Amino acid sequence: MLRDNENLKGRFQRKKNQYTQAKEMKKDRLIPRCREFAYVTNTGTLDNPGNTVSVIDTKKDKVTATITVGNNPLGVAVTPNGKRLYVTNQSDNTVSVIDTATNKVIDTIPAGDRPILVAITPDGTRAYVPNAFGNNVSVIDTHSNMVTDTIPVGNFPFGIAIGNTPFGTRAYVPNAIDNTVSVIDANPNSPTYNTVIAIILVGAVPIDAAMTPDGSTVYVPNAGDNTVSAIDTGTNSITSIPVGAGPAGVGIGNTPFGIRAFVTNSDGDTISVIDADPNSPTFNKVVDTILKKVGDSPSDAAFTSDGLKGYVPNNLDNTVSVIDTATNKIIDTIKVGNVPGAVTVGRVCRLVEDDESSDESSDERID
């Protein structure tokens, strides 16, 4: 009997060792694979809220997940490391925080009155959220996911761009009713940190903003006079650029033709392409207009990191247009949720088994 018990114990230990060894071998075979996704807020209407974010795989141009968030989501931004997504919920006065590895909401942050859009600092430590009805901007610590400051700005702030300019980290906030842009010092080491340090007069009804990668220029669409104000961040001087009807959004990418700002003209169902390269002879001029196959009421634009594709949500037909930036042609149309509003693109890395036959093997590998 004693020998039988010893045999059983021996077999159990061998099985346990085999399991542990197999587990360690599997762990050793896990490698990080990275893929880019476009995240589109489905804003809906007050009567029929969208309440979701569509996740688009930019390799397949297919919706691979739908995330439930708060009421009437609009703004969306991803942290530089791709791990967290911040979504503003207008009717809830909250911000949803999403883990991009699982596509699950992991936190909900109270914001101000009618949070519209969101932008994240280049170091990923803070998110800035304009509150349209509160006439202020909430500053969120992305480590604690708590509001740490509230900054008064102009009347009906509707948009934000943030980045490293020649004078340090700055946030540019268009104020739609004032026809101004508030410039916020976003450098935590500055004595004027989180205060408005300049107010710039722009066109009529400014409602979005985007900054070039080098931080030299901010582009602000003016929905009320069909122009874009190009702000030189070194001087805060303005160049006014005529575009299409009802410019509602802007995105900037480093395309095969250089840095370009894509301005979505919601009333004309077109996209104005502006040369945003300060070294180009056509700098701050419209160099192309995308007319064909753009959806109904395009509202925003974002690009893959290689600049080869742009993604444009179309408010009124619940689609996203995919643009080949080498030709400026629409190459695909993706069905999403109810009234898609804004879009961002983020690079997400996950640990997967090192199996070249898997679907993930086409992703970028990090060794």
BELPEWO-V197661 format. One record per residue. RES is the residue in one small letter. PSI is psi as a letter, one per 30 degrees, with the letter a starting at -180 (none if undefined). Layout:
BEGIN
{{RES:PSI} {RES:PSI}}
END
This chain:
BEGIN
{{m:e} {l:e} {r:e} {d:e} {n:e} {e:e} {n:e} {l:e} {k:e} {g:e} {r:e} {f:e} {q:e} {r:e} {k:e} {k:e} {n:e} {q:e} {y:e} {t:e} {q:e} {a:e} {k:e} {e:e} {m:e} {k:e} {k:e} {d:f} {r:f} {l:k} {i:l} {p:k} {r:k} {c:k} {r:l} {e:k} {f:k} {a:k} {y:k} {v:k} {t:k} {n:j} {t:e} {g:a} {t:l} {l:e} {d:f} {n:i} {p:k} {g:e} {n:g} {t:l} {v:k} {s:k} {v:j} {i:k} {d:j} {t:f} {k:e} {k:f} {d:h} {k:k} {v:k} {t:f} {a:l} {t:k} {i:k} {t:k} {v:b} {g:a} {n:k} {n:h} {p:k} {l:d} {g:k} {v:k} {a:k} {v:k} {t:l} {p:f} {n:f} {g:g} {k:f} {r:k} {l:k} {y:k} {v:k} {t:k} {n:j} {q:e} {s:f} {d:f} {n:h} {t:l} {v:k} {s:k} {v:k} {i:k} {d:j} {t:f} {a:f} {t:f} {n:h} {k:k} {v:k} {i:f} {d:l} {t:k} {i:k} {p:k} {a:a} {g:a} {d:j} {r:i} {p:k} {i:d} {l:a} {v:k} {a:k} {i:k} {t:l} {p:f} {d:f} {g:g} {t:f} {r:k} {a:k} {y:k} {v:j} {p:k} {n:j} {a:e} {f:f} {g:f} {n:h} {n:l} {v:k} {s:k} {v:k} {i:k} {d:j} {t:f} {h:e} {s:f} {n:h} {m:k} {v:k} {t:f} {d:l} {t:k} {i:j} {p:k} {v:a} {g:a} {n:j} {f:i} {p:k} {f:i} {g:l} {i:k} {a:k} {i:k} {g:a} {n:j} {t:l} {p:f} {f:g} {g:a} {t:k} {r:k} {a:k} {y:k} {v:j} {p:k} {n:j} {a:e} {i:e} {d:f} {n:h} {t:l} {v:k} {s:k} {v:j} {i:k} {d:j} {a:g} {n:j} {p:f} {n:g} {s:k} {p:f} {t:g} {y:k} {n:h} {t:l} {v:k} {i:f} {a:l} {i:k} {i:k} {l:k} {v:a} {g:a} {a:k} {v:i} {p:k} {i:g} {d:l} {a:k} {a:k} {m:k} {t:l} {p:e} {d:f} {g:g} {s:f} {t:k} {v:k} {y:k} {v:j} {p:k} {n:j} {a:f} {g:f} {d:g} {n:h} {t:l} {v:k} {s:j} {a:j} {i:k} {d:j} {t:f} {g:f} {t:f} {n:g} {s:l} {i:k} {t:k} {s:k} {i:j} {p:k} {v:a} {g:a} {a:k} {g:h} {p:k} {a:f} {g:l} {v:k} {g:k} {i:k} {g:l} {n:i} {t:l} {p:f} {f:g} {g:a} {i:k} {r:k} {a:k} {f:j} {v:k} {t:k} {n:j} {s:f} {d:f} {g:f} {d:h} {t:l} {i:k} {s:k} {v:j} {i:k} {d:j} {a:g} {d:j} {p:f} {n:g} {s:k} {p:f} {t:g} {f:k} {n:h} {k:k} {v:j} {v:f} {d:l} {t:k} {i:j} {l:e} {k:k} {k:g} {v:k} {g:a} {d:j} {s:i} {p:k} {s:f} {d:l} {a:k} {a:l} {f:l} {t:l} {s:f} {d:f} {g:g} {l:f} {k:k} {g:k} {y:k} {v:j} {p:k} {n:j} {n:e} {l:f} {d:g} {n:h} {t:l} {v:k} {s:k} {v:k} {i:k} {d:j} {t:f} {a:f} {t:f} {n:h} {k:k} {i:k} {i:f} {d:l} {t:k} {i:k} {k:k} {v:a} {g:a} {n:j} {v:i} {p:k} {g:e} {a:l} {v:k} {t:l} {v:k} {g:l} {r:j} {v:k} {c:k} {r:l} {l:k} {v:l} {e:k} {d:i} {d:j} {e:f} {s:f} {s:l} {d:e} {e:f} {s:f} {s:f} {d:l} {e:k} {r:k} {i:j} {d:none}}
END
